[in-house]
């Protein structure tokens, strides 16, 4: 594993986009299409990017793409220089959704070191792409993901543990494959609404609306 990306994300999940790349996803049901939009991803302190940079400082030959923009960007760029990791870290700014997915497809892992999260859609997208996730154990993440099974989790703010987890995932291809398979299976069965479920909900909605 030679690359590690952090891609903070908000918005709906484009199921159709993933189904185009992997027709087997169609076996699980129907999807919610959305337009190809530019990701206005904001980098702020709660996203924990500084923790990731500190963790990367103890590692070498791991390339990191950071997608997003904001008031902290210049400070973080300067931090990469002080840590002497600027040649390994690339700040890509705002990107169209398709470009974000292309980055995720090329990456070996996605790191989400947030101090707080609810239930970020990027975890679902990563699972559908087959991208293993390393995430801080906060908010909805600790209920959504199972450490060692569907993701690798670490204590929020603990850069030393994050460094160990990144190194561990890089060195264990069997674990990466296990997480990739388990996460995709979990998301497909838990988050994609089947055609039958959608039809039933539509009927119920029509009945309620007619009352």
LINQUI-V574484 format. One line per field, one symbol per residue. psi: psi as a letter, one per 30 degrees, with the letter a starting at -180 (. if undefined). A space follows every 10 residues. Layout:
psi = ???
This chain:
psi = kfkkkkikkl alkieeeeee fiffffffbl ljklljlkji kkjleffgee eeeeeffgll gjkkkjklla ffeeeeeeee eefhgfffkk jfaklleeee eeeeeflflk kihlfkldik ffeeeeeefh jkkjlkilbf effekkkfef lkllkkfiee eeeeeeeeee fieeeeeeee eeeeeeeeff fjkleeeeee eeeeeeeeff .
